[in-house]
Amino acid sequence: MTTVYDIPAKNLIDGLAKKLQKDGSIIPPEGSNFLRTGVNRENPPEDKNWWYTRCASILRKIYINNGIGVEHLRAEYGGKRNRGSKPYKARSGSGSIARIALQQLEKAGLVKKVRGKGRLLTPKGVSFLDNTSNEIMKDIVGYYPELKKY
């Protein structure tokens, strides 16, 4: 069976975002159109459905890292801050975005909180990701028939 590791990240995240949007259990918070995602950003994201993409990306990161916490997610989504003539410094991303996204994924039953390890995927979450990656692989193989031999 196809897993998350077999699919290109962009294809997987796009597919997961579409499924999360259709599912209805993930809802962007109020005012998410105006949120900056970190101190290193000047403007909010241009994509209207960026919340679903972020949740899908978080699901993928939890799957690959076998558990992840809010602070690690902040570091993953951070960047370098422009400090004028001084050198750039690494800054963390928004903690509230990561926290709210994880809370919504917990309510959806895809993620659970484990003390000392952060958030882990539930069996429902693992099957959701594996089934989605399997569907995406079928689409990719249909588009690229030469991949059937692999």
N, C-alpha and C positions, 0 to 999 in steps of 0.2 A: 504494500500500500504506500502511496505517496505521503510524505511528511512535509513539514514546513521547510526543512533543509533542502528539499529537491526543487523548490520553486524560487524564481527570482523575487527579491524583496518587494520591488515596486508592484509586480503583478499580484502578489499575495495581499499586500496592504490595500490595494485598490479593490480587490474582490471582497476582502473582509469588511471594508468600509461600506460597500454597497449592501452587503448582507446585514450589517448592524443597522443601517439606515432603514431597510425594509422591515426589520424585526420590530422596531419601535420601543425597545427596552432602553435604548440609549437616547437621551434627549439633551441637546446643547443647553447649557445654563443661560439664564437671562443675561443679556448684555454681552454674549460671547462675540458679537460682531465688533465690539469695541475693545476687546482685551488684547493687550500685547502679550506675547508668549514668553518674554524675558526682558531683562534690562538691556540686553544687547540688541533689541529690536526697536525700530523707530515707529513702525505702524503695525496694526493688527494684520493677520493673514488675509490675503486677497481671496482665497477660495472660500466660498460660502459654506461648504461642507467640511471644513477643516477639523471640526470636532470629531467626526466619525473617523477621519483619517488618523487623528492622534490616538483615539481609542484602539483602532486596529493595530497601529504601530506599537502601542503599549502591550497589547496581547502578544504580538510576535516577540517582543523583547522578553516578556515573562517566559514564554515557551523556550526561547534559545538560552537564556541565562538560568533557567530552572529556579525561578524565584527572584524577585527584585523589590527593593523598597523605594519609598518616595524620594529620598535623598539621592539615590543612584539614578533614578529617572530624571531628577533635576539636573544632574551632571550630564546625562546623555543628551538632554534637549537644551543645554546651555550653549554658550558661544563666547566669543571675545568681545569685550566692551570697548568702544571707542572712548578714550580718555583725553582727547585733544592731542597735545604735543607729547604727552607721556606715552610710554609703551602700552600696548594692549595687555589686558589681563583676562584670564578665564573667569567667567561668571556663570552661575547656575541659572537654569530656566525657572519658570514659574512653578512654585510648589502647589498653589491652589489648583491649577489646571491638572497637574498629575494626581493630586489627592481626590478631586471631584471625579475625574475619569475613572480612577480605581474604585471609588465608592459605587459608581454606576455599574461598573463591570461586576462588582460583588452582588449588587441587587439583581443583576441579570443572571447570576448563578454561574458565571464563567471563571471567577477568581475568588479565592478565599484568603483570609489573613491568617498567617502562622507566626506566632510570637518568636522573635529572634531570627526569622528568615525573610520577613516581608510578605509579599503577596505571591501565592502559588496558583497555578491553574487547577481547577476542579476537573474531574473526569469529563464533565459536560463541556468544559472549555477546551480540553485536549481534543475531544472528538469533533467539536465545532471547527477548530483549526485544521485538523487532519482531513475532515470531509471537504472543507473549503479548498484546501490545497489539492485534493484529489480532483475536484471539479475544475479547478483552474488548469491542472495538468492535462485533463482531457481536452480542454479548449486549446491549450498550447499545442498538443500533439495533433489535433485536428487542423491547426493552422500550419504546423511544421511536420509533415508526414515522415520526414527523415529521422525524427526522434523516436519513432515507434520501436526501433531496434534496441534502444536503451531500456 
